[in-house]
Amino acid sequence: MSKPAPETSTPVPADPATRGEVLLANEAELAQSRLAAIVESSDDAIISKTLDGTITSWNQGAEKIFGYTAAEAVGRSITLIVPDDRLGEEMDVLARLRRGQKIDHFETIRKAKDGRLLDISVTVSPVKDSRGTVVGASKVARDVTDRKLVEAERQRWLSREQVARREAERALQARDEFLAMVSHELRSPLNAIVGWAHLLQTGELDAGRVERAVDAIARNAKIQSQLISDLLDAQSLASGKVRLNVQPTDLALVVEAALDTIRPSAEAKKVRLRPRLHVLNAVVPGDADRLQQIIWNLLSNAVKFTPEDGEIAITLTESDTHVELSVQDTGPGIRPEFLPFVFERFRQDSATGARTAGLGLGLSIVRHLVELHGGTVAATTANPRARSSWCACRG
């Protein structure tokens, strides 16, 4: 659209009748000139077009928003600024205009000369002649890209805040559950110790019951000591405070030491241990004490879930690059949906039946220690009656 002409007026004749007509004409011309100036100076794109979509006027606001000059745009189709995937939308707008309908604050996407896609709010009004026939359309388009970006950023912040709130709520719930679980697990052996100690203090127990009391106190003290050790180990591992004393270590000897430690627990449940440690070279760089802790935790977990008269197979194999330990038992197995979480802290699969004693830390400690040694650990279930886990350490 060209710049509006300066405001001018026709000389006023002396004849009163003619003078009135001229004054009216001057006022109309002045109003039209002012309207043209408003249109031209608007920051919004103000565009007129025919009913077939041909652009007939294009103000400076349109030039700023879309990048085309009036000379480039006037006479071309309005589809000049419509993305290909929005052409059907523009055809619908033109059809509604032909029916005399107005489109108010319609938000859509339009394309600038440089290819940028712009978020646009559009109001399109039908233009009618003196007989009321729709002959064209006037479009006012406002670039709302910045507003959309602000809204999108606000929504992202809101989403992050909601996620953070949910995580905080889950953390609080996990903390409460953890404290309740720790209290229960520590109280159970402590109650047994206090109970048997009280009976010993009465002096009313015979020799057989005294021996039973001492055994119960020692057993529960050992359980409580293990719980506290697991808690301290988990905290040290989580904070990165564990340091390894790495030396060439024969993993076969470490496995045998762990078997000696776990054997009384297995025999108490009538669980058979089946070691297969026939390897030529099981030497790996590692911390012997921590490697024994890994293997003991795997074996302890297997004993816990293996029923009476069950069996645990412990297999050690080697390759050119690593030594692999497999622990497989005849327990109830791990549900496939729980496998991704089996090495996480404080996780126990409650769907398999009654909750087992312990804090759910053993396998988490295994994973951390194995990874500190540069190895990997995984668990799988071959069938509903098999449960197995592997620990691989690089040679």
C-alpha positions in Angstrom: 0.0 0.0 0.0 1.4 3.4 -1.0 1.7 6.2 1.6 -1.5 8.2 2.2 -1.8 11.6 0.5 -1.6 14.7 2.7 -4.8 16.0 4.0 -6.2 18.5 1.5 -9.6 20.2 1.0 -11.6 21.5 -1.9 -12.1 25.3 -2.0 -15.5 26.2 -0.6 -17.8 28.0 -3.0 -20.0 30.9 -2.0 -23.3 29.2 -3.0 -24.9 27.8 0.2 -26.1 24.5 -1.3 -22.9 23.8 -3.2 -21.0 24.9 -0.2 -22.7 22.2 2.0 -21.9 19.5 -0.5 -18.3 20.5 -0.7 -17.9 20.6 3.1 -19.3 17.0 3.4 -16.9 15.9 0.6 -14.0 17.5 2.5 -15.0 15.8 5.8 -15.3 12.4 4.0 -11.9 12.9 2.3 -10.3 13.9 5.6 -11.8 10.9 7.4 -10.6 8.6 4.6 -7.1 10.1 4.7 -6.9 9.7 8.5 -8.1 6.1 8.2 -5.4 5.4 5.6 -2.7 6.9 7.8 -3.9 4.7 10.8 -3.8 1.6 8.6 -0.4 2.4 7.2 1.2 3.1 10.6 -0.3 0.1 12.4 2.2 -2.5 13.8 -0.4 -5.2 12.8 -0.5 -6.5 9.3 -3.6 -5.1 7.6 -4.2 -6.7 4.3 -7.1 -6.6 1.8 -7.8 -9.3 -0.7 -10.4 -10.4 -3.3 -12.6 -13.4 -2.8 -10.2 -15.5 -4.9 -7.4 -14.6 -2.5 -5.6 -12.0 -4.6 -3.9 -9.3 -2.4 -5.1 -5.8 -3.1 -3.4 -3.8 -0.3 -0.5 -4.4 2.0 0.5 -2.0 4.8 3.9 -1.4 6.5 2.9 -3.7 9.4 2.6 -6.5 6.9 6.0 -5.6 5.4 7.6 -5.8 8.9 5.9 -9.1 9.9 6.2 -11.1 6.6 9.2 -9.4 5.0 7.5 -8.7 1.6 7.2 -5.1 0.4 3.8 -3.9 -0.9 5.2 -4.0 -4.5 6.2 -7.7 -4.0 2.8 -8.7 -2.4 0.0 -6.8 -4.1 -1.4 -8.7 -7.1 -0.2 -12.1 -5.8 -2.2 -14.8 -4.1 -2.5 -14.7 -0.3 -1.1 -18.2 -0.3 2.2 -16.4 -0.6 2.3 -16.4 3.2 0.5 -19.7 3.8 2.5 -22.8 4.5 1.8 -25.7 2.3 0.2 -27.7 5.1 -2.2 -24.8 5.8 -3.5 -24.3 2.3 -6.8 -26.1 3.0 -7.3 -23.8 6.0 -7.0 -20.7 3.8 -9.5 -22.2 1.3 -12.0 -22.7 4.2 -11.5 -19.0 5.3 -12.3 -17.8 1.7 -15.4 -20.0 1.6 -16.6 -18.5 4.9 -16.0 -15.0 3.7 -18.1 -15.6 0.6 -20.9 -16.5 2.9 -20.5 -13.2 4.7 -19.0 -14.7 7.9 -16.3 -13.0 10.0 -13.4 -14.9 11.5 -12.4 -13.5 14.8 -8.9 -14.0 16.5 -8.1 -17.2 14.6 -4.7 -18.4 15.7 -2.7 -20.1 13.0 0.7 -20.4 11.4 2.0 -18.2 8.5 5.2 -18.1 6.6 7.6 -15.1 6.3 9.7 -14.3 3.2 12.8 -15.8 4.8 11.0 -19.1 5.5 10.4 -18.5 9.2 7.1 -19.9 10.5 5.2 -17.3 12.6 2.4 -17.8 15.1 -0.3 -15.4 14.0 -3.6 -14.2 15.4 -5.9 -13.3 12.5 -9.3 -11.5 12.2 -10.8 -11.5 8.7 -13.9 -9.5 7.9 -15.9 -9.5 4.6 -16.0 -6.3 2.7 -19.4 -5.5 1.1 -20.4 -3.0 -1.6 -23.4 -0.6 -1.3 -25.8 -3.4 -2.2 -24.5 -5.6 0.6 -22.7 -8.0 -1.7 -19.4 -9.4 -0.4 -16.7 -8.2 -2.8 -13.5 -8.9 -0.8 -12.0 -9.2 2.6 -10.0 -7.2 5.1 -7.5 -9.1 7.2 -5.8 -7.9 10.4 -2.9 -10.2 11.5 -0.9 -9.9 14.6 2.4 -11.7 15.2 2.0 -13.6 18.5 5.2 -15.6 18.2 6.8 -14.0 21.2 3.7 -14.5 23.2 3.6 -18.2 22.2 7.2 -18.6 23.2 6.6 -17.0 26.6 3.6 -19.3 27.1 5.6 -22.4 26.0 8.4 -21.4 28.4 5.9 -20.9 31.2 4.4 -24.3 30.4 7.8 -25.9 30.5 8.6 -24.3 33.9 5.2 -25.3 35.2 5.7 -28.9 34.0 9.2 -29.0 35.5 7.8 -27.6 38.8 5.1 -30.3 38.8 7.6 -33.0 38.1 9.9 -31.6 40.9 6.9 -31.5 43.3 6.0 -35.1 42.4 9.6 -36.2 42.9 9.8 -34.4 46.2 6.5 -36.1 47.3 7.9 -39.5 46.2 11.1 -38.8 48.1 9.3 -37.9 51.2 7.1 -41.0 50.9 10.2 -43.1 50.2 11.9 -41.6 53.2 9.0 -42.3 55.5 8.7 -45.9 54.2 12.5 -46.3 54.6 12.5 -45.1 58.1 9.5 -47.4 59.0 11.3 -50.3 57.3 14.6 -49.6 59.0 12.9 -49.3 62.4 11.1 -52.6 61.9 14.1 -54.4 60.7 16.4 -53.2 63.5 13.7 -53.7 66.1 13.0 -57.3 65.3 16.5 -58.7 66.2 16.8 -56.2 69.0 13.5 -57.4 70.6 14.8 -61.0 70.4 18.1 -60.0 72.1 16.3 -58.1 74.8 13.8 -60.8 75.4 16.3 -63.6 75.7 18.7 -61.4 77.8 15.8 -60.7 80.2 15.1 -64.5 80.6 18.8 -65.1 81.3 18.7 -62.4 84.0 16.0 -64.2 85.8 18.3 -67.2 86.4 15.3 -69.5 85.9 16.5 -71.2 82.6 17.9 -74.7 82.6 21.2 -75.5 80.8 19.4 -76.3 77.5 17.4 -73.1 77.4 20.5 -71.1 78.4 22.3 -72.5 75.4 19.3 -71.7 73.2 19.2 -68.2 74.6 22.9 -67.6 73.9 22.5 -68.9 70.3 19.4 -66.7 69.7 21.2 -63.6 71.1 24.3 -64.3 68.9 22.2 -65.0 65.8 20.1 -61.8 66.2 23.1 -59.7 67.0 24.7 -60.9 63.8 21.5 -60.0 61.9 21.5 -56.5 63.4 25.2 -56.1 62.7 24.6 -57.0 59.0 21.7 -54.6 58.7 23.8 -51.8 60.0 26.8 -52.7 57.8 24.5 -52.7 54.7 23.2 -49.3 55.6 26.7 -47.9 56.1 27.9 -49.6 52.9 25.0 -48.2 50.9 25.6 -44.7 52.2 29.3 -44.9 51.4 28.7 -46.2 47.9 26.1 -43.6 47.2 28.4 -40.8 48.3 31.4 -42.2 46.5 33.5 -42.7 49.6 34.3 -46.4 49.0 38.0 -47.0 48.1 39.3 -50.3 46.7 42.5 -52.0 47.6 43.1 -53.5 44.2 45.5 -56.4 44.0 45.7 -59.5 41.7 43.1 -61.7 43.3 42.2 -65.4 42.6 38.4 -65.2 42.3 38.1 -69.0 42.8 39.6 -68.7 46.3 37.3 -65.8 47.0 34.3 -67.8 46.0 35.3 -70.7 48.2 35.7 -68.3 51.2 32.2 -66.9 50.6 30.8 -70.5 50.3 32.4 -71.3 53.7 30.7 -68.3 55.2 27.2 -69.0 53.8 27.2 -72.8 54.2 25.8 -72.8 57.7 22.8 -70.8 56.6 22.3 -73.0 53.6 22.5 -76.2 55.6 20.0 -74.8 58.1 17.5 -74.6 55.3 18.6 -77.9 53.7 19.7 -76.0 50.6 22.4 -77.7 48.6 25.3 -75.7 47.3 26.7 -76.9 43.9 30.0 -75.1 43.1 31.6 -75.5 39.7 34.9 -73.7 39.9 37.0 -75.5 37.3 38.9 -72.7 35.8 42.6 -72.5 34.9 43.1 -68.8 35.7 40.6 -66.9 37.8 43.0 -64.1 38.7 41.4 -60.6 38.4 42.5 -57.2 39.6 40.3 -56.5 42.6 39.8 -55.9 46.3 39.5 -59.4 47.8 37.3 -58.3 50.7 34.9 -56.4 48.5 34.8 -59.2 46.0 33.9 -61.6 48.8 31.2 -59.2 49.9 29.8 -59.3 46.3 29.7 -63.1 46.2 28.4 -63.4 49.8 25.5 -61.0 49.0 24.6 -63.0 45.8 24.7 -66.3 47.7 22.8 -64.8 50.7 20.1 -63.6 48.4 19.9 -67.0 46.7 19.6 -68.8 50.1 16.9 -66.4 51.2 14.7 -67.2 48.2 15.4 -70.9 47.8 12.9 -73.3 49.5 13.9 -76.2 51.6 15.7 -79.0 49.7 16.4 -76.6 47.0 19.7 -76.1 45.1 22.1 -73.3 44.3 24.6 -73.7 41.5 27.7 -71.5 41.6 29.6 -71.5 38.3 32.9 -69.8 37.5 33.9 -69.5 33.9 36.7 -67.6 32.1 37.5 -66.1 28.7 40.3 -64.1 27.3 38.9 -60.8 28.6 37.0 -61.6 31.8 36.0 -64.1 34.5 32.3 -64.6 34.9 30.4 -65.9 38.0 26.9 -67.2 37.8 24.7 -67.9 40.8 21.5 -69.8 40.0 18.9 -71.2 42.4 15.6 -73.1 42.3 13.6 -70.3 44.0 10.4 -68.8 42.7 12.1 -66.6 40.1 11.9 -62.9 39.4 8.9 -61.4 37.7 10.0 -60.0 34.3 8.4 -56.6 35.1 10.5 -56.4 38.3 13.9 -57.3 36.6 14.8 -53.7 35.8 14.6 -52.7 39.4 16.2 -55.7 41.1 19.5 -53.9 41.7 17.9 -50.7 43.0 18.2 -49.7 46.7 15.3 -50.6 49.1 13.5 -52.5 46.3 11.8 -55.8 47.1 9.2 -57.6 44.9 6.2 -57.6 47.1 4.1 -59.3 44.4 5.9 -62.6 44.9 4.4 -63.1 48.3 5.2 -62.2 51.8 7.9 -59.6 52.3 11.3 -61.1 53.2 13.5 -59.8 56.0 16.1 -57.2 55.1 16.4 -53.7 53.8 16.5 -54.5 50.1 20.2 -53.3 49.9 22.1 -56.4 49.2 21.8 -56.5 45.4 22.2 -52.7 45.2 25.5 -53.0 47.0 26.5 -55.8 44.6 25.9 -53.6 41.6 27.8 -50.7 43.0 30.8 -52.8 44.0 30.9 -54.7 40.7 30.8 -51.4 38.7 33.6 -50.1 40.9 35.7 -53.1 39.8 34.9 -52.3 36.1 32.5 -55.2 35.7 28.8 -55.7 35.0 26.0 -57.5 36.8 22.6 -58.6 35.6 19.7 -60.8 36.6 17.3 -63.0 34.6 14.7 -65.6 34.9 14.9 -68.6 32.6 11.5 -70.1 33.7 9.1 -69.6 36.6 11.2 -71.8 38.9 14.6 -70.4 38.2 16.3 -67.4 39.5 19.8 -66.4 38.4 22.3 -63.5 38.5 25.7 -63.0 37.0 28.7 -61.0 38.0 31.4 -60.4 35.4 34.8 -58.8 36.3 37.3 -57.8 33.6 40.5 -59.6 33.6 
